[in-house]
Amino acid sequence: MQREMILKVVFLSIFLCHAFHVTDAVAVEEVEASARYLLGDNDSKLDGRRLALLEAKRTAIEKAGSYVDSLTEVKDSQLTLDTIRAYTAAILEVTEIKENWETVGQSLSFDLP
């Protein structure tokens, strides 16, 4: 299942590159994203920083663009299959501008504003 999903994303990327001639003119888009992670009892500062950065990257990729595919099958006026798939792909260069550590109640919070 995971391998099938990866293959679909790769083929979709290749198709979109050829369909829109992205290889001729690559567009660079700057996207800003922020994230916050509230550390739990078993989290280290490194874990909090890493998880907040992953969330910010995911948000930036979603802002940059996504491909959504839906499939609906009906047989004899009955819905037999209804599937929605979303794909995103990007190459990121991350620049961290600012990071904040603060105490929220008795927990520590890491912010990438």
C-alpha positions as CSV (number, residue, x, y, z in Angstrom):
1,M,0.0,0.0,0.0
2,Q,2.8,2.5,1.0
3,R,4.8,1.5,-2.1
4,E,1.8,2.0,-4.4
5,M,1.2,5.5,-2.9
6,I,4.9,6.4,-3.5
7,L,4.7,5.2,-7.1
8,K,1.6,7.2,-7.7
9,V,3.2,10.4,-6.3
10,V,6.3,9.9,-8.5
11,F,4.3,9.3,-11.6
12,L,2.0,12.2,-10.9
13,S,5.1,14.5,-10.4
14,I,6.6,13.3,-13.7
15,F,3.3,13.8,-15.5
16,L,2.8,17.3,-14.1
17,C,6.4,18.3,-15.0
18,H,5.8,17.2,-18.6
19,A,2.2,18.5,-18.8
20,F,3.2,22.0,-17.6
21,H,6.8,22.1,-19.0
22,V,8.1,22.8,-15.5
23,T,11.6,21.7,-16.6
24,D,11.7,24.7,-18.9
25,A,10.9,27.3,-16.3
26,V,11.0,26.4,-12.7
27,A,9.2,28.8,-10.4
28,V,10.5,29.4,-6.9
29,E,7.8,30.3,-4.5
30,E,8.4,31.6,-1.0
31,V,6.0,30.4,1.6
32,E,5.9,31.3,5.3
33,A,4.6,28.9,7.9
34,S,4.6,28.7,11.7
35,A,4.0,26.0,14.2
36,R,3.9,25.4,18.0
37,Y,4.6,22.2,19.9
38,L,3.7,21.8,23.6
39,L,6.2,19.5,25.2
40,G,4.9,16.5,27.1
41,D,6.4,14.8,30.2
42,N,8.7,12.5,28.1
43,D,9.7,15.0,25.4
44,S,13.1,16.6,25.2
45,K,13.8,20.1,23.9
46,L,15.2,18.5,20.8
47,D,12.0,16.5,20.3
48,G,9.9,19.7,20.6
49,R,12.0,21.6,18.2
50,R,12.1,18.8,15.6
51,L,8.3,18.2,15.8
52,A,7.5,21.9,15.5
53,L,9.8,22.2,12.5
54,L,8.1,19.1,10.8
55,E,4.7,20.7,11.4
56,A,5.8,24.0,9.9
57,K,7.2,22.2,6.8
58,R,4.0,20.2,6.3
59,T,2.0,23.5,6.5
60,A,4.3,25.2,4.0
61,I,3.9,22.3,1.5
62,E,0.1,22.4,1.9
63,K,0.1,26.1,1.2
64,A,2.4,25.7,-1.8
65,G,0.1,23.3,-3.6
66,S,-1.7,20.0,-3.5
67,Y,-3.4,17.6,-5.9
68,V,-6.7,16.2,-4.9
69,D,-8.2,13.2,-6.7
70,S,-11.7,11.7,-6.0
71,L,-13.3,8.5,-7.3
72,T,-16.9,7.7,-6.9
73,E,-18.5,4.5,-8.2
74,V,-22.2,3.8,-8.3
75,K,-23.8,0.5,-9.4
76,D,-27.6,0.1,-9.6
77,S,-28.2,3.5,-8.0
78,Q,-26.1,2.4,-4.9
79,L,-22.8,4.0,-3.9
80,T,-20.2,1.3,-3.9
81,L,-17.0,3.3,-3.6
82,D,-16.1,6.8,-2.6
83,T,-12.4,7.7,-2.3
84,I,-10.6,11.0,-1.9
85,R,-6.8,11.1,-2.2
86,A,-4.6,14.2,-1.7
87,Y,-1.0,14.4,-2.9
88,T,1.6,17.1,-2.2
89,A,5.3,17.1,-3.3
90,A,7.9,19.8,-2.9
91,I,11.6,20.4,-2.4
92,L,12.1,22.7,0.6
93,E,14.8,25.0,1.6
94,V,14.1,26.0,5.2
95,T,15.2,29.3,6.8
96,E,14.3,29.6,10.4
97,I,13.9,33.2,11.2
98,K,12.9,33.1,14.8
99,E,12.3,30.5,17.5
100,N,10.8,31.0,21.0
101,W,10.7,28.9,24.1
102,E,8.1,29.8,26.7
103,T,6.4,28.2,29.7
104,V,2.7,27.5,29.4
105,G,1.3,26.5,32.7
106,Q,3.7,23.7,33.9
107,S,4.7,22.7,30.4
108,L,7.3,24.1,28.0
109,S,6.3,25.3,24.5
110,F,8.4,25.7,21.4
111,D,7.2,28.2,18.8
112,L,8.3,28.9,15.2
113,P,6.5,32.1,14.6
